Every structure is written in structure tokens, then in C-alpha cells.
Amino acid sequence: MGAIEQEMAVLNCLPGGRRWHLLMRLDGSDVFLVEAFAGDIGKQAAAILSDPATCATADASVPGDQSLTAQAWRSGRTLTSASCQQDKRYTAWHALAPRLWAQCP
């Protein structure tokens, strides 16, 4: 097991960490690429985010990219949410949630 896989395994053991963890990097087109994943639905989340129609970007001009993740990336600050399912900053992603929740054990 490599260093990334070991770190992802540690994250997956944290309280509340059983859903998914993604290691992502930004490419030259402001698109987040999934490099590694962990958790019960990490593979499914990675597949959704690897699809050009549902990928995450840091481009502020894209309507779906007003998410907390994109805002944190652009600001360089740590931002939090009590509930991604209810957070209006994730509105564009709420339609994708059933695809993930259906995969939960």
C-alpha cells in the first residue's frame, strides 16, 4: 500500500468518515481530478466527478461551481458545512445525491 492509500485509509477510520473521501487535484482547465478515493461510496463519488457532465471545477463563472469546495479552493480558506445535503452552496449537486445514497450499505 502506498502513502496515499495509507492516508486515505486513516481518513476513512475517522468518525463520520465512512461515506467517502476524495483526493483531488486541479488540472490546467480548473477541473478537479480524482486521484484517490476511500469510503463506502468513494468509488461511486469518484465516477460521478470523473464524468464531464458532473465534474467539479473551481471556475467561478460556472453556475454549478459555487459550491463550498470551489469557494474554499478559490479563497484558500477552510470552509465547513453542517450539512452538505441542506447547504444552498451545494444546490447544483443535490440532484446527484440520490445516485450516491442509493449505493450506501
C-alpha positions, 0 to 999 in steps of 0.5 A: 500500500502506498502513502496515499492509500495509507492516508486515505485509509486513516481518513476513512477510520475517522468518525463520520468518515465512512461515506467517502473521501476524495483526493483531488487535484486541479488540472490546467482547465480548473477541473478537479481530478480524482486521484484517490478515493476511500469510503463506502461510496468513494468509488461511486463519488469518484465516477460521478466527478470523473464524468464531464457532465458532473465534474467539479471545477473551481471556475467561478463563472460556472453556475454549478461551481459555487459550491463550498469546495470551489469557494474554499479552493478559490479563497484558500480558506477552510470552509465547513458545512453542517450539512452538505445535503441542506447547504444552498452552496451545494444546490447544483449537486443535490440532484446527484445525491440520490445516485450516491445514497442509493449505493450506501450499505 
